[in-house]
């Protein structure tokens, strides 16, 4: 049976083959990467439909990289209460008029639980709409709105939505397509920095929110210990994170012949992904780079400060160790922690180093002792750091 003769999924939203589908997900990179398995299932079900992502301006590179699943980016101006960008409320009337003019056959609400976003999607003027809704709201229109599945990891939520809408959607494998240019540039960067692919560890101390950052002093101790053990340690981050990586480098006491290489602001997203695939290990916060690492098959040790670990931890626990500290205020909604950052301080440097060593040993490295100077644990019994088994 060819694609044109493929039977339609058994759900009323697909009662006629859609020629155009709008997917609303105006979120950052890590959130978009978690939705790739669902977008892949959507494309497999409708190989000839025009699929548009309604998202942030910064998603242009994502749409280009995942062109096999998404045909177009429509930039959403933002809305008060959606913190991913500063809202341009004056642009909303024109945006909604343009969306109604497009007359999409189907619009899917895939921007979180739908507290604010469901009304946004309703105003697109699509012939049929469906997606996530708050549990009480979804009950009023059964079959079209999936009550938000709060207990599932993020990638599995969106696969659950696809199945709710009648699509085959069991493949949760992440992916990150690399272009040859990404790999060539990554090799050039490594050569210029003197990084050996088999001995390189990347340390990424940044995150968009300060409340999600493990202390830079502890990152410095981790980088210092790994450099003293003979690894080539490189610091990564965006251009605006250079002050953070510069401070880390200044704090780390490393041998003159084993300096930390600061690559912050020197790599595109594709080049960073290629660097991750060529490196032995990534040590980072629970932020977008951890999802990129999972998508390219790199190993990682992730410190999750404030985030919902059950929701955001990579699914492959064998390759990705997530360290977190239980605290009653998780998940955190603050830009900066107002109570002394106990979730971050509850994860000690020795713990992170131990997990890094375990990851390296799994790749055939002989075990190295963890320096006593690396210990930076919190007061005993106050908080308990846990290795996630998600």
N, C-alpha and C positions, 0 to 999 in steps of 0.2 A: 504493500500500500504506500503510495507516495504521500509527501507532506500535504499536498492540496486536498487529498481525500481523507485525511486523518479525522476521525470522529471528534466532535467537540466534547470537552469535559462536561461531566454531569453536574452542572451548577447553573442556576438561572442567570448569573452574571455573564455567562458565555452563551446565552441562548442563540446568538448569531455570532459568526466568526468575527472577532474584533479586528478592524483595520488599524486602529490606533489605541494605545494604552498610555495613560499618564500615571506615573508612580511618584507619590509625594514622599520625599525623604530629605528634608533640608537640614542635614546633619554633617558632622565632620568626618574625616577620612576613616578613622577606626570604625565608626558606626556604619559607613558605607561598605567597608570590607566585610563586615559581619552579614550584610545583606546579599553578598554575591551569590551564595548557593541558591537563594530564593530567586534572584534575577535570572540565574542560569536555568532554573526550572521553568520560569515564565517564558523565556525564549525558546526552550525546547518544545513547549506546548504550542507556541504561536510563532513559528519561524519566519512568517512573512508579515507580521504586524509591525507597525512603527511604534517603538517603545521610547517614551520620553521620560527622563528623570526631572522632576521638579525639585530643585535643590539650591544649594548655595553657589555663588559665583566661583568659589574655590574648588568646586567639584568638576571643573572643566577638564583637568588632567585625568581624573578618574573616568569620566565618560569616554575620553579618547582612548584610554588604555583598555577599557572594557567595551570597546565598540562592537564586539560580537554579540553583546547582550543589550546594549543601549544605543539608540540612534541619535539622541539629541539631549541637550541640557536646556531646560527652561529655568531661568533664574528667578527665584522667589525673593521678593523684597524684604521679607521678615515681618515679624509680628511681636508686639510687646508680650512678654512672658516666654518667648522662645529665645534663650540666651546665646545661641550659636552665632548670631551676628547682630549688629545694631540695626533695629528696624527702620525701614524707610516707609513710614505709613503713608506719606503723600503719593507713593508709587503704587499702592495697593489697588485703587479703583481701576487704573489702566491695566494692571496685571490681570485682574479678574475679567475685565472686558475682553482682553486678548485671549484668555483661556476659554471663555464662552464662545468666542468666534471660531476657535479651533474645533469645537464640537467633538471631543474625544468620545469614542465608543465606550471606553471603560476608564475609570479613575480608581486607583488603589491607595488607601490610606495606610502608609507604612512608616509614618513618623511617630513612633512611640505609641502610647496607649490611646491617644485620640482625645485627651482632655481639651486641647485647643485645636488640634490639627484636623479633627473630623469635620468641624465647621468650615475650615479652609477648603477641604476637598469638596464639600457640598457646593461650594461657590464656583467650582470649575465648570459647571454646566455640562458635565459628561452625561451620556445617555444612561449609564449604569455605574453605580459606585459601591464599593465594598472595602473591607479592611478591618483594622483593629478599632475597638471602641472600649471605653470604660465598662466595667462589668454591668453596672446598672443600666447604662444607656444601650448596650448591645442587646440586652434582654428584650427591648421593645421592638426590635426588628430582627428576629431570629433568622439565621441563614445567610444574612448579608454582612453582619458585623460579628467578628470573632471577639468575645470577651478577652481582654488583655491577659495572656498566660504568664503571670508574674513569676512562676517558679522555674521557667525554662532558661537555659543559657541563650544569649542573644542570637546566634545564628539559627538555633533551633526554633525560636519564636517565629521567624519569618518563613521557615519551611513549614511550620504548623499552619500558618495562614494559607500557604499555597495548597496544602492538603485539604484544608477547610473549604477552599474554593474548587476542589475537585481535581487538582493537578497532581501528577506523580512528582513527589518531592522528598526523596530519601537520601540524597547525596549531600552531605554536610561538609565535604572536603573544601578547604579554602583554596584560593588560587590567586596568583599575582603574575600576569604575563610580563616577561622581560623582553625588551627589544635588544637586538645585537648592539645598538649604540649604548644602551645602559651598561652592558657587560664590558664593552671596550673602554668606556669612560671609567668604570669601576676599577679595571685593571690599571689604567693610567694613574688614577688617584693612589692606589695601593703602591705602585712602583715609585711614584714621586715621594710618598711618605715613608718608604722603606718598610712597608707592612708585608709580612709573609702570610699568604692565605692559610697555611696550616697552623699558624701560631698567633693569629689575630683574634683578640677579644674586643668587642665594641661595648662601650659604656655610654649610655644615653641618660643623662641626669634630668632632662627637662620634662615638662608636661604643661599643657595649656593653663591649668589652674595650679597656683601654688599649693593648694590643699592636697593635690595629688602627687607632690614631690617628696621623695625621701631626702633627708638632709644631705646637702652637698658635701659636708665634712665626712659623712660615712661613705659616700661614693668615692671620695678621695682615698680613704683607707683601703677600699676594695681595689681600686685601680692601682694603688701603690703596691699592694701585696701581689697582685697578678703580674705587674711589671717586674718585680723583684724575682719572681719565679721563672722569668724568661719569656713571658708572653709579650707580643706587640700589642699594646693597649691604645686604642684610638677612641677619642671622644666625639660623639655625633650630636647633632641638634640643628635647629633652624638658625638662620642668621641672627634673629633677635635673641637667641639663647647664648650668643658668644660670651657675654659677661659671666654667665653661669659656668660654662665650660672653662673659661679662663681662670675663674676662681678655683675650680676643681684642680686644674693643673698646678696652680700656685700652692695649693694646700698639700698636694701629694709629694712625698719625699722619695724620689725615684733616682736610680743610678744615672750618671751622665750618659752612659751608653744605652740607656733604655728609657728615653723620654716619652711622655705621653704625646700622641699626635692629635692635635685639635682640628677636626674636620667640620666643625659646626659652620653651617652656611656654605659649605663647599660642595655639597652634593644635591642633585635633584632627587625627587622621590624614587625614580627608577634606578638611579645610581646607588642610592642608599639601599634599596632592595637587593641589588646585585652584590653590594658589599656584605650585606647580611648573609647571603647565600654562600659567599666565599669565606666567611669567618667561622671560627670555632664556636663562638658563644656571644650572646648579647646579654647585658645586665641593664635593666631599665625599670622605669615606672610603668604603671598600668595605664598606657596611653597608646596612641595610634601606632607607634613603631612596634609594639608587641604584636599587633595584628598583622603587620607587614612581615615580621619574622615568622609567624605561624604560616602565613600564606606562601612563603618561599621555602619552608622546611628547615629554617635555622633553629638552633637550640637557644633557649633563653631562660634566664632567672628574672622574675618580675616581682617587684615590690609594689603591692597594691595598698596605697594609702587612701582611705576614705571611700573607695569605689565598692560597688556590689560585686564581690568576687564570684558569687554563684552565677551572675549574669555575664561578666566580662572575661573570665579566665579562658584562655585557649582550650579547646576541646581535647587536644592531644596532651594529656598530662605526662606522658612518657618523655616528651621532648621539651615541655615547658613547665617549670616549677614556679608556682605562685606563692609568695610569702605574704602573709597578712596578719594583722593583729586585731583581735576581736575588741570591739568598742560599741557601746550602746547607741552611739550617734551615726553608725554606718547605715546606709550610704550617706555620704556627706553632700550637702547642697551649698556649702559655703565656698566662696572664692579663696579665702584664707581662713585657716582654722582659728576660731576665737578662744579655744580652751587649751592651747599648748601642744596641739598635734600629737595626741597620744597614739593614734593609729600608726603614724610613721615612726615615732620614737620606740614603739614596742617591737620593732623588727631590728635586731642587732646586726652589726657588721659581720661578726663571726658566723651568724646564721647564713647570711648571703654568701660569704666566702665558702662555707661548707657545701652549700648547694651548687655553687659554681664549680668547685672541685669535683663533686659527684658527676656533674654533667660532662666535665672534661675527661674524667676517668672512663666514663661510658664510651668515649670515643678513642680509647686506647692509650690515654695518657697515664703515666705513673702518678700515684697520689703524692701530693706535696703537703707538708705540714702547714697548718694555719697559724700565722704569727700571733703571738700573745697580744701584740700591740693592736691587733685588729678588733679585739673585743670591744663592743660598744653597746652592750645590752642594757635594757631598761631595768628598773628596780624589780627584783624577783617577786613574783606573785601578783604584781599589779596588773599586767597585761600578759596575755598568752599569744605568742606568734604561732601560726599554724601553717603547715604546708598544705595547700589546697589539693584535694584529690579529684576535683572536677575534671 
